[in-house]
Amino acid sequence: MQVTKLDMRIVFCNTDSLKNAKTIASSLVEKKIAACVSIIPKVISIYEWEGKIENREEYTLKIKTIESKLNIIESEILSLHGDQVPEIITIKVSEVFDKYEDWVSGILV
């Protein structure tokens, strides 16, 4: 089965440590529920949590996957993430380089 452009997704998730980011990324790739996870270091997140304004340095995971893996990715992140309510945001991919699409398909399908 070939992945179509409408099947591809990017999932973003922030975490508070490089160790946790690597743990999540490695698990997703090893279990073949993500083709690739890029870790973007040292983003600053400012947000409200439990009535207080928080300010922390985080690592952003950019997870490349397909639609059929989204529930598994969410479960895996929830089991490995340290936050009560981790950020899990999914974006549909509307355009992708054909050879990259083939590479993702070869790993995840």
Stockholm file with secondary structure:
# STOCKHOLM 1.0

chainA/1-109         MQVTKLDMRIVFCNTDSLKNAKTIASSLVEKKIAACVSIIPKVISIYEWEGKIENREEYTLKIKTIESKLNIIESEILSLHGDQVPEIITIKVSEVFDKYEDWVSGILV
#=GR chainA/1-109 SS CCCCTTTEEEEEEEESCHHHHHHHHHHHHHTTSCSEEEEEEEEEEEEEETTEEEEEEEEEEEEEEEGGGHHHHHHHHHHHCCSSSCCCEEEECCCCCHHHHHHHHHHHC
#=GC SS_cons         CCCCTTTEEEEEEEESCHHHHHHHHHHHHHTTSCSEEEEEEEEEEEEEETTEEEEEEEEEEEEEEEGGGHHHHHHHHHHHCCSSSCCCEEEECCCCCHHHHHHHHHHHC
//
